Amino acid sequence: MRSAPINHPLEALTTHPALYEKKFGVVDADITWDEPLIVEDDVWVAHNVVILPSCKFIGRGAVIGAGAILTKTVERYAVMVGNPARKIRDRFDPELAAAIDATRWWELDTPNCAGWCSAKATWSTILASRPSRPGAGASRSAASGL
């Protein structure tokens, strides 16, 4: 994966880094970007993906296919492929995605997750069995439907 935090200045005399990197002695400070790229939990970025400066957010559970060129925000649980990357589908329907988010499973320590975070488990079977989240109160479980 490669992330390009800023673009070369196309309107400048040259696109050489001398115009935006202090180490060349032309500018007093490196050009920085105001908005960093945010990548949420459980994102799979396959080989040779390029993330361009216009992409500022990759949502939880997204899958980015090999060789994709990301040019814009990626929604949670989206599967993105191509150049430029486009969404080919969602991993889960909106109701299941909301139920997964309500578990906040990414905050669990690995041993606490071992009972229901296995390679053979699917979110549909996990949520159907109503697992309890360690440390979660009964009111939270009732309120979230888990």
Buried (B, 14 or more C-beta within 10 A) or exposed (E): EEBEEEEEBEEEEEEEBBBBBEEEEEBEEEEEEEEEBEBBEBBEBBEEBBBBBEBBBBBBBBBBBEBBBBBBEBBBBBBBBEEBBEBEEBBBEEEBBEBBBBBEBBEBEEEBBEEBBEEEEEBEEBBEEEBEBEEEEEEBBEEBEB
